[in-house]
Amino acid sequence: MDASLLAGASPRPPVDATRALAERFVAVAGIRRLGGERDANHLIEGVDGRRYVLKIVAAPEAEQSIPLQIAALDHLAEQAPDLPVPRVVRTRAGASLVELAEGAAWLLTFHDGALLSDSAPSGATLAALGETAGRLTRALADFAHPALARPLEWDLAQADAARRWLDHITNAETRRLAATALDLPSTYQTLPRQAVHGDLNPFNVIVAPDGNVAALIDFGDLHRGTRAADLAVAAAYHVSDPGAVALIATYAEAAQLVPEEVAAIPGLIAARLGMTLAITARRAAERPMDAAYLLRNAASAVAGLRWLANGGAAQLEADLVGGAVAR
């Protein structure tokens, strides 16, 4: 494969070269480009009638993150075969990854449904999200890989470090909300840690027509973090919704969280929302042409922090610690 196919941090090879790559995995009937922040993603229509996602990535993503994701997805396929996550598709020669001159390509199964971000989820859907995400946490409990320790700015442990980017937030009220939110709970360092998905935002959750979770996708932020991190992220974008408590309750039961973890959730949610605003504001300043895509979660993050600041945090804490969620 020619090195020119992978240019810069976001490779965009021509269609004929992409099709040739896909053909190394499956017989291709059709192909079209999908969106993506870091990767060149393509929807592949297979001759077998199935659909797949071809992901083409540049180095160093191909050196650490992709082997980590493949190992994690293979682990989940073995440990939790009923969990709705993508499956890694091997090449005709049995390889999970095709190495390119300046990166790599790999293929995943495609899951039909609508993005959670495109709907107003019902309480039942949020409860299903909590249960599914909690099962994911349980299935990842014994997963180990050297790349889990790689530096990751989205790790909740980096909340304080995100303060360096607050100046990129132009709105004064939003900047103040984010700054206050970046204080982690005092118990953070004592909370259990393990491999976590790291980014269960509404753009990484696919919902089936019946409201159940069709898939949890995009394991690009997989890392070793606090066990409750995935719950904090999943709940952050629905924190003011009446169904948020159901999401937290079903997750806590499925993941078998301890009371200390449940008690920390309001603070972890706030930290995630503050990080969302600081990190995406910095990225948008660096890449103004991609600002709309990068800031797609900003409005909901601001709304969530306003709700928490105006009594929501106390209400959520009372619902969780004083209610049936704590065990």
C-alpha positions in Angstrom: 0.0 0.0 0.0 1.4 3.4 -1.0 2.3 5.8 1.8 0.4 8.6 0.1 -2.8 6.9 1.1 -2.2 8.0 4.6 -1.6 11.7 4.9 -1.6 13.5 8.2 -3.5 12.7 11.4 -6.8 12.0 9.5 -6.1 9.7 6.5 -8.4 10.1 3.6 -7.5 7.5 0.9 -9.2 7.6 -2.5 -12.3 5.3 -3.0 -10.6 2.8 -5.2 -7.7 2.2 -2.7 -10.3 2.0 0.1 -12.2 -0.6 -1.8 -9.1 -2.6 -2.4 -8.4 -2.5 1.4 -11.9 -3.7 2.2 -11.6 -6.5 -0.3 -8.8 -7.9 1.8 -11.5 -8.6 4.5 -14.8 -9.3 2.6 -16.3 -9.3 -0.9 -17.5 -5.7 -1.4 -20.8 -4.8 -3.0 -20.8 -1.1 -2.1 -18.9 1.5 -0.1 -19.5 5.0 1.3 -17.7 7.4 3.6 -18.8 8.0 7.2 -17.8 10.8 9.6 -15.1 10.5 12.2 -12.9 12.8 14.3 -9.6 10.8 14.0 -10.2 8.0 11.5 -11.2 7.6 7.9 -14.4 5.5 8.3 -16.3 3.8 5.6 -19.5 1.8 5.5 -19.0 -1.4 3.6 -21.9 -3.3 2.0 -20.8 -6.9 1.7 -21.8 -9.3 -1.0 -23.0 -11.5 1.8 -25.7 -8.9 2.7 -24.0 -7.8 5.9 -22.6 -4.3 6.6 -19.2 -3.4 8.1 -17.2 -0.4 9.1 -13.7 -0.1 7.6 -11.5 2.1 9.8 -8.2 3.5 8.4 -6.0 5.1 11.0 -2.6 6.9 10.9 0.3 6.2 13.2 0.8 6.3 16.2 -2.9 5.4 16.6 -2.2 2.2 14.8 0.7 1.3 17.1 -1.1 1.5 20.4 -4.8 2.3 20.3 -5.9 -0.1 17.6 -4.2 -3.2 18.9 -5.6 -2.4 22.3 -9.1 -2.1 20.9 -8.8 -5.3 19.0 -7.6 -7.1 22.1 -10.5 -5.7 24.2 -13.2 -6.5 21.6 -11.8 -10.0 21.2 -11.9 -10.3 25.0 -15.5 -9.2 25.1 -16.4 -11.6 22.3 -15.2 -14.4 24.4 -16.3 -13.3 27.9 -19.6 -11.6 27.0 -20.8 -12.8 23.6 -24.3 -11.4 24.1 -23.0 -7.9 24.8 -23.9 -5.6 21.9 -20.5 -4.3 20.8 -18.8 -4.4 17.4 -16.9 -7.6 16.5 -13.5 -7.6 14.8 -13.5 -9.1 11.3 -10.4 -10.9 10.2 -8.9 -10.6 6.7 -9.2 -13.6 4.4 -5.7 -14.5 5.6 -6.8 -14.4 9.2 -5.2 -11.1 10.3 -7.1 -8.6 12.5 -5.1 -5.6 11.2 -3.7 -4.6 7.8 -0.5 -2.6 8.2 0.0 0.3 5.9 3.1 2.4 5.2 2.0 5.1 7.7 -0.8 3.5 9.6 -3.3 0.6 9.5 -6.8 -0.6 8.5 -9.2 -2.8 10.3 -12.8 -4.0 9.9 -15.7 -4.1 12.4 -19.3 -5.3 12.2 -21.9 -2.6 11.7 -24.9 -2.2 14.0 -28.2 -0.9 12.7 -30.2 1.7 14.7 -30.2 5.4 15.5 -27.7 7.3 17.5 -28.9 8.1 21.0 -27.9 11.7 20.3 -30.7 11.9 17.6 -33.5 11.0 20.0 -35.1 12.0 23.2 -34.6 8.7 25.1 -37.3 7.3 27.2 -36.8 6.2 30.8 -36.8 2.6 29.6 -34.0 3.4 27.1 -31.9 5.0 29.7 -32.4 2.1 32.1 -31.4 -0.2 29.2 -28.3 1.9 28.6 -27.3 1.7 32.3 -27.8 -2.1 32.4 -25.8 -2.6 29.1 -23.0 -0.3 30.2 -22.8 -2.0 33.6 -22.5 -5.4 31.9 -19.7 -3.9 29.8 -17.8 -2.8 32.9 -18.2 -6.3 34.4 -16.9 -7.9 31.3 -13.8 -5.6 31.2 -13.0 -6.2 34.9 -10.2 -8.7 34.2 -9.0 -7.3 30.9 -5.4 -6.2 30.9 -3.2 -4.7 28.2 0.0 -2.6 28.3 -1.6 0.3 26.3 -4.3 0.8 28.9 -1.7 2.9 30.8 -1.1 5.3 27.8 -1.7 9.0 28.5 -5.3 10.0 27.7 -6.6 13.5 28.2 -10.2 12.2 28.6 -9.2 10.1 31.7 -11.1 11.6 34.6 -7.8 11.6 36.5 -6.8 14.5 34.1 -9.7 16.8 35.2 -7.4 19.2 37.0 -5.0 19.2 34.0 -7.9 20.3 31.8 -7.9 23.7 33.5 -5.1 24.8 31.2 -7.6 25.0 28.4 -10.3 26.9 30.2 -9.3 30.2 28.4 -10.4 28.7 25.1 -14.0 28.8 26.4 -15.2 32.3 25.3 -18.4 32.5 27.2 -17.7 33.7 30.8 -20.6 31.8 32.4 -19.6 28.6 30.7 -16.0 29.0 31.7 -17.0 29.5 35.3 -19.2 26.5 35.3 -16.5 24.3 33.8 -13.8 25.6 36.2 -16.0 24.7 39.2 -16.9 21.3 37.8 -13.2 20.2 37.4 -12.9 19.5 41.2 -12.9 15.7 41.5 -14.6 14.1 44.6 -12.3 13.8 47.6 -12.7 10.0 47.4 -11.6 9.7 43.8 -8.2 8.2 44.5 -9.6 5.4 46.6 -12.2 4.3 44.0 -11.7 0.9 42.3 -10.0 1.0 38.9 -10.0 -1.2 35.9 -10.3 -1.0 32.1 -13.1 1.3 31.0 -14.6 2.3 27.7 -14.1 5.9 28.5 -16.5 7.6 26.1 -20.1 6.4 26.4 -21.5 9.7 25.1 -24.8 9.8 23.1 -22.8 9.6 19.8 -21.4 6.2 20.8 -24.6 4.6 21.7 -26.9 3.0 19.0 -30.5 2.5 19.9 -32.8 -0.1 18.3 -36.3 0.8 17.1 -37.8 -0.8 20.2 -35.7 1.5 22.4 -33.2 -1.1 23.6 -29.4 -0.6 23.1 -28.3 -2.0 19.8 -24.6 -1.3 20.3 -22.0 0.5 22.3 -19.3 1.6 19.8 -16.0 3.5 19.5 -13.5 2.0 22.0 -10.9 4.6 21.1 -10.7 6.1 24.6 -10.4 2.7 26.3 -8.0 3.1 29.3 -7.5 2.1 32.9 -9.5 4.4 35.1 -12.0 4.5 37.9 -14.6 1.7 37.5 -17.4 4.2 37.8 -16.1 6.3 34.9 -18.3 4.8 32.3 -21.4 5.4 34.4 -20.4 9.0 34.9 -19.9 9.6 31.2 -23.1 7.8 30.2 -25.2 9.6 32.8 -23.5 13.0 32.2 -25.5 13.8 29.0 -28.8 12.9 30.6 -28.2 14.2 34.1 -31.3 16.4 34.3 -33.5 13.8 32.7 -35.9 11.9 35.2 -34.5 8.7 33.7 -31.0 9.4 34.9 -31.5 7.8 38.3 -32.8 4.6 36.5 -29.7 4.6 34.3 -27.5 4.9 37.4 -29.4 2.3 39.3 -29.3 -0.3 36.5 -25.6 0.3 35.9 -24.8 0.1 39.6 -26.6 -3.2 39.9 -25.1 -4.7 36.7 -21.5 -3.5 37.5 -21.9 -4.3 41.2 -20.7 -0.9 42.3 -20.1 -0.2 46.0 -21.8 2.7 47.9 -18.7 4.8 47.7 -18.7 4.7 43.9 -22.4 5.6 43.7 -21.9 8.5 46.1 -19.1 9.9 43.9 -21.2 9.9 40.7 -22.5 13.5 40.9 -19.0 14.8 41.2 -17.7 12.5 38.5 -20.5 13.6 36.2 -19.7 17.3 36.8 -16.0 16.6 36.1 -16.7 14.9 32.8 -18.9 17.8 31.7 -16.3 20.3 32.6 -13.7 18.4 30.7 -16.0 18.2 27.7 -16.2 22.0 27.6 -12.4 22.6 28.2 -11.0 19.9 25.8 -13.4 20.5 23.0 -13.0 24.3 23.2 -9.2 23.8 22.8 -9.6 21.4 19.9 -12.1 23.7 18.1 -9.6 26.6 18.4 -6.9 24.4 16.9 -9.2 23.0 14.1 -11.8 25.7 13.4 -12.9 23.9 10.2 -14.1 21.0 12.4 -15.5 23.2 15.2 -19.2 22.2 14.7 -18.3 18.5 14.9 -15.9 18.9 17.9 -18.4 21.1 19.9 -21.4 18.9 19.2 -21.8 18.0 22.9 -21.1 21.5 24.3 -24.7 22.6 24.6 -25.8 19.6 26.5 -22.7 19.9 28.7 -23.6 23.5 29.6 -27.2 22.5 30.3 -26.1 19.7 32.6 -23.7 21.9 34.6 -26.4 24.5 35.0 -28.8 21.9 36.3 -26.2 20.6 38.7 -25.3 24.1 39.9 -29.0 25.0 40.5 -29.8 22.3 43.0 -29.6 19.3 40.7 -26.4 18.0 42.3 -28.0 17.9 45.8 -31.2 16.3 44.3 -29.2 13.7 42.5 -27.1 12.9 45.6 -30.2 12.5 47.7 -31.8 10.2 45.1 -28.7 8.0 44.9 -27.3 7.9 48.4 -30.6 8.1 50.3 -32.5 5.9 47.9 -32.5 2.3 46.6 -29.4 2.8 44.4 -26.9 2.6 47.3 -26.3 -1.0 48.4 
